[in-house]
Amino acid sequence: MNREREERLQIMLTMDELRAVDDFRYKSRMPSRAAAVRELLNRGLRSLDAGVASTNSRSKDFGVLEIANGSSFESEMSGDAHRIASNSSKRPQR
């Protein structure tokens, strides 16, 4: 596997989203936030069926903890719309 990383991906997160990434990082003993994000991306890409976002979706509608503004991600296989429920209110504050 080529481990040379030549591209940078910059994203903006809410404090709750960042807390969720950090919680995963520390629980999994990941060496950095970047490693934790790469692992989360890897797991997400492996776990989802191919799908498409609804036509009214915008980038800002999709968050780490939720999908907002009525947007959804529909599986091409089943036609089911998926919305991610926010668990941020159940997460302990630091």
C-alpha contacts under 8 A as a table, 3 or more apart, distances in Angstrom:
res1	aa1	res2	aa2	distance
5	R	8	R	7.89
13	L	16	D	7.91
13	L	17	E	5.68
13	L	18	L	5.94
13	L	63	G	7.78
13	L	64	V	7.83
14	T	17	E	5.11
14	T	18	L	6.19
15	M	18	L	5.09
15	M	19	R	6.03
16	D	19	R	4.98
16	D	20	A	6.22
16	D	88	S	6.17
17	E	20	A	5.07
17	E	21	V	6.38
17	E	63	G	7.72
17	E	64	V	5.77
17	E	65	L	6.27
18	L	21	V	5.08
18	L	22	D	6.12
19	R	22	D	5.01
19	R	23	D	5.93
20	A	23	D	5.05
20	A	24	F	6.25
21	V	24	F	5.17
21	V	25	R	6.10
21	V	33	R	7.28
21	V	36	A	6.94
21	V	37	V	7.03
22	D	25	R	4.82
22	D	26	Y	6.14
22	D	33	R	6.83
22	D	36	A	7.92
23	D	26	Y	5.40
23	D	27	K	6.01
24	F	27	K	5.16
24	F	28	S	5.88
24	F	36	A	7.08
25	R	28	S	5.30
25	R	29	R	5.78
25	R	30	M	4.97
25	R	31	P	7.65
25	R	32	S	7.18
25	R	33	R	6.56
25	R	36	A	5.28
26	Y	29	R	4.82
26	Y	30	M	6.35
27	K	30	M	7.95
30	M	33	R	7.50
30	M	35	A	6.33
30	M	36	A	5.86
31	P	35	A	6.53
31	P	36	A	7.77
32	S	35	A	5.20
32	S	36	A	6.32
33	R	36	A	4.98
33	R	37	V	6.09
34	A	37	V	5.12
34	A	38	R	6.14
35	A	38	R	5.10
35	A	39	E	6.15
36	A	39	E	5.10
36	A	40	L	6.14
37	V	40	L	5.04
37	V	41	L	6.06
38	R	41	L	5.08
38	R	42	N	6.07
39	E	42	N	4.98
39	E	43	R	6.16
40	L	43	R	5.14
40	L	44	G	6.04
41	L	44	G	5.06
41	L	45	L	6.00
42	N	45	L	5.29
42	N	46	R	6.19
43	R	46	R	5.20
43	R	47	S	6.07
44	G	47	S	5.18
44	G	48	L	6.29
45	L	48	L	5.82
48	L	51	G	7.99
49	D	75	S	6.20
49	D	76	E	7.46
49	D	77	M	7.12
50	A	75	S	6.18
50	A	76	E	6.15
50	A	77	M	7.45
51	G	73	F	6.64
51	G	74	E	5.43
51	G	75	S	4.20
51	G	76	E	4.78
51	G	77	M	7.62
52	V	73	F	5.73
52	V	74	E	5.47
52	V	75	S	6.59
52	V	76	E	6.88
53	A	57	S	6.44
53	A	71	S	7.48
53	A	72	S	5.94
53	A	73	F	4.35
53	A	74	E	6.08
54	S	57	S	5.55
54	S	71	S	6.12
54	S	72	S	5.57
54	S	73	F	6.03
54	S	74	E	6.86
56	N	71	S	6.55
57	S	61	D	6.46
57	S	71	S	5.09
57	S	72	S	7.29
58	R	61	D	5.39
58	R	62	F	7.49
58	R	71	S	7.87
59	S	62	F	5.88
60	K	63	G	7.22
61	D	67	I	5.67
61	D	68	A	4.81
61	D	69	N	6.17
61	D	71	S	6.56
62	F	66	E	6.58
62	F	67	I	4.70
62	F	68	A	6.42
62	F	71	S	7.88
63	G	66	E	5.15
63	G	67	I	5.78
63	G	68	A	7.70
65	L	84	I	6.50
65	L	85	A	6.83
65	L	86	S	5.13
65	L	87	N	7.00
65	L	88	S	7.30
66	E	83	R	6.92
66	E	84	I	4.66
66	E	85	A	5.49
66	E	86	S	5.22
67	I	70	G	7.57
67	I	71	S	6.31
67	I	72	S	6.68
67	I	83	R	5.75
67	I	84	I	5.79
67	I	85	A	7.70
68	A	71	S	5.94
71	S	83	R	7.92
72	S	81	A	5.77
72	S	82	H	5.75
72	S	83	R	5.71
73	F	81	A	5.53
73	F	82	H	5.29
73	F	83	R	6.97
74	E	79	G	5.74
74	E	80	D	5.47
74	E	81	A	4.27
74	E	82	H	6.06
75	S	78	S	5.57
75	S	79	G	5.12
75	S	80	D	5.65
75	S	81	A	6.61
75	S	82	H	7.73
76	E	79	G	5.49
86	S	89	S	7.56
87	N	90	K	5.46
87	N	91	R	6.69
88	S	91	R	5.22
89	S	92	P	7.98
